[in-house]
Amino acid sequence: DDGNTHPPPLNQTKLQQFLGTISSLNFTHITSKMDCSLSYATTPTTPTPSSPPKYYTLSGPYAMLPIQNSLCLQTLSSRVYRALQPFLRRPVLVPSWVASLPEPERSRAIYRCREYGSPNVGEGFVPHVSVGYDPPLEGAEENIGDWRAEVMDEWNEGHAAIQGECVDRVGAIA
């Protein structure tokens, strides 16, 4: 033994069931009768009177571009999380940020997390594209990540000029 802890081996039966479930989801068929336009969110995600509209979100170590929700995206999300629900490892840990939500939103987020594995599904689904992940370094100063806001503000200036024009149509999903 090398003294390192190793993760337990994967349950091959469960793995094959999981792969079969994922493979059986035909995303193109699910979306064939829907308008599946994708667009950046055109409303600011963090409006304040003293700062310009921001078309990005910084949350913890993540930088994200919000995407407008649609019936198509909501349907795809719902089909995936419902299909994968039997494969959740229980108990599901509720993320610490959920505690800061006001009631009844907090209770609903805890329910979604325990039932479906994430507080960000169903009515909590907020589509986005993660464009960065910068976890804090151990022992680093807290404001070390402020550079992310500067970089995203530069992107924001360019995006603000074309807001609402960035649209793409999904033809098929693999």
C-alpha positions as CSV (number, residue, x, y, z in Angstrom):
1,D,0.0,0.0,0.0
2,D,1.4,3.4,-0.9
3,G,-0.4,5.2,2.0
4,N,-2.7,7.2,-0.4
5,T,-6.4,6.8,-0.1
6,H,-8.1,5.7,-3.3
7,P,-11.7,6.1,-4.3
8,P,-13.8,2.9,-4.2
9,P,-14.2,1.2,-7.5
10,L,-17.2,2.1,-9.5
11,N,-20.2,-0.2,-9.4
12,Q,-20.1,-1.5,-12.9
13,T,-23.8,-2.5,-12.9
14,K,-24.8,1.0,-11.9
15,L,-22.4,2.5,-14.4
16,Q,-23.9,0.5,-17.3
17,Q,-27.4,1.5,-16.1
18,F,-26.4,5.1,-16.0
19,L,-24.8,5.0,-19.5
20,G,-27.9,3.3,-20.8
21,T,-30.1,6.0,-19.3
22,I,-28.0,8.8,-20.7
23,S,-27.8,7.1,-24.1
24,S,-31.6,6.7,-24.3
25,L,-32.3,10.4,-24.0
26,N,-32.8,11.7,-27.5
27,F,-32.4,15.4,-27.1
28,T,-33.1,16.2,-30.8
29,H,-36.5,14.4,-30.5
30,I,-37.3,16.1,-27.3
31,T,-36.7,19.5,-28.8
32,S,-38.0,18.9,-32.3
33,K,-41.2,20.8,-31.9
34,M,-39.8,23.7,-29.9
35,D,-38.2,27.0,-30.6
36,C,-34.7,26.4,-29.2
37,S,-33.1,29.8,-29.7
38,L,-30.3,30.5,-27.4
39,S,-29.5,34.0,-26.3
40,Y,-27.5,35.8,-23.6
41,A,-29.7,37.3,-21.0
42,T,-30.6,40.8,-22.1
43,T,-31.5,42.1,-18.7
44,P,-28.8,42.9,-16.1
45,T,-28.2,40.2,-13.6
46,T,-26.9,42.5,-10.9
47,P,-28.6,45.9,-11.4
48,T,-27.6,48.8,-9.1
49,P,-28.2,52.5,-9.5
50,S,-24.5,53.3,-9.3
51,S,-23.1,50.7,-11.7
52,P,-23.8,49.9,-15.4
53,P,-25.8,46.8,-16.2
54,K,-23.8,43.6,-15.9
55,Y,-24.4,40.8,-18.3
56,Y,-22.3,38.3,-16.3
57,T,-22.4,36.8,-12.8
58,L,-19.6,36.2,-10.4
59,S,-20.7,33.6,-7.8
60,G,-18.0,32.2,-5.4
61,P,-15.2,31.0,-7.6
62,Y,-17.4,30.9,-10.8
63,A,-17.8,33.4,-13.6
64,M,-20.9,32.8,-15.7
65,L,-22.8,34.3,-18.6
66,P,-26.5,34.1,-18.0
67,I,-28.6,32.6,-20.8
68,Q,-32.3,33.5,-21.3
69,N,-34.4,30.6,-20.1
70,S,-36.8,29.0,-22.5
71,L,-39.3,26.2,-22.7
72,C,-36.7,24.3,-24.7
73,L,-33.9,24.6,-22.1
74,Q,-36.3,24.0,-19.2
75,T,-37.6,20.8,-20.9
76,L,-34.0,19.5,-21.6
77,S,-33.0,20.2,-18.0
78,S,-36.1,18.6,-16.6
79,R,-35.7,15.5,-18.7
80,V,-32.0,15.1,-17.7
81,Y,-32.5,15.5,-13.9
82,R,-35.5,13.3,-13.8
83,A,-33.8,10.6,-15.7
84,L,-30.7,10.7,-13.5
85,Q,-32.6,11.0,-10.2
86,P,-32.2,7.2,-9.4
87,F,-28.4,7.6,-9.7
88,L,-28.0,10.2,-7.0
89,R,-25.6,9.4,-4.1
90,R,-27.6,9.9,-0.9
91,P,-27.6,11.8,1.3
92,V,-27.3,14.8,-1.0
93,L,-25.4,17.7,0.6
94,V,-27.1,21.0,0.4
95,P,-24.7,23.8,-0.8
96,S,-23.9,26.2,2.0
97,W,-25.1,29.2,0.0
98,V,-28.7,27.9,0.2
99,A,-28.8,28.9,3.9
100,S,-28.6,32.6,2.8
101,L,-31.8,32.4,0.7
102,P,-35.0,33.9,2.2
103,E,-37.9,31.7,3.0
104,P,-39.8,30.1,1.3
105,E,-37.1,30.0,-1.4
106,R,-34.6,28.3,0.9
107,S,-37.0,25.5,1.8
108,R,-37.8,24.9,-1.9
109,A,-34.1,24.9,-2.8
110,I,-33.4,22.3,0.0
111,Y,-36.3,20.2,-1.3
112,R,-35.0,20.3,-4.9
113,C,-31.5,19.5,-3.7
114,R,-32.6,16.5,-1.6
115,E,-35.1,15.2,-4.2
116,Y,-33.2,15.9,-7.4
117,G,-29.5,16.5,-6.4
118,S,-29.3,20.2,-7.0
119,P,-31.1,23.4,-5.9
120,N,-30.7,24.6,-9.5
121,V,-33.3,22.4,-11.2
122,G,-37.0,22.9,-11.8
123,E,-38.2,26.3,-10.6
124,G,-34.5,27.0,-9.5
125,F,-33.1,26.4,-13.0
126,V,-31.2,29.5,-14.2
127,P,-29.4,28.6,-17.5
128,H,-25.8,29.9,-17.9
129,V,-22.5,29.2,-19.5
130,S,-19.6,28.9,-17.0
131,V,-16.7,30.8,-18.4
132,G,-14.3,30.7,-15.5
133,Y,-13.5,28.9,-12.3
134,D,-10.9,30.4,-9.9
135,P,-11.0,28.7,-6.5
136,P,-9.2,30.6,-3.7
137,L,-5.7,29.5,-2.9
138,E,-5.1,28.3,0.6
139,G,-3.7,31.2,2.6
140,A,-4.3,33.8,-0.1
141,E,-5.8,37.1,0.6
142,E,-9.6,37.2,0.3
143,N,-9.7,39.9,-2.5
144,I,-7.2,38.0,-4.7
145,G,-10.0,37.2,-7.2
146,D,-11.0,40.9,-7.8
147,W,-9.2,40.6,-11.2
148,R,-12.2,38.5,-12.4
149,A,-14.6,41.4,-12.1
150,E,-12.2,43.6,-14.0
151,V,-11.9,41.1,-16.8
152,M,-15.6,40.5,-16.9
153,D,-16.3,44.2,-16.9
154,E,-14.2,44.5,-20.1
155,W,-16.2,41.8,-21.7
156,N,-19.4,43.4,-20.4
157,E,-18.6,46.7,-22.2
158,G,-18.4,44.9,-25.5
159,H,-21.5,42.8,-24.9
160,A,-23.6,45.7,-23.9
161,A,-23.3,47.1,-27.4
162,I,-24.8,44.0,-29.0
163,Q,-27.2,42.9,-26.2
164,G,-30.1,40.9,-27.6
165,E,-28.3,40.3,-30.9
166,C,-26.4,37.2,-29.8
167,V,-28.8,34.5,-30.8
168,D,-28.2,31.0,-32.1
169,R,-30.6,28.3,-33.1
170,V,-30.0,24.8,-31.9
171,G,-30.5,22.4,-34.8
172,A,-29.6,19.2,-33.0
173,I,-28.1,18.1,-29.8
174,A,-25.7,15.1,-29.5
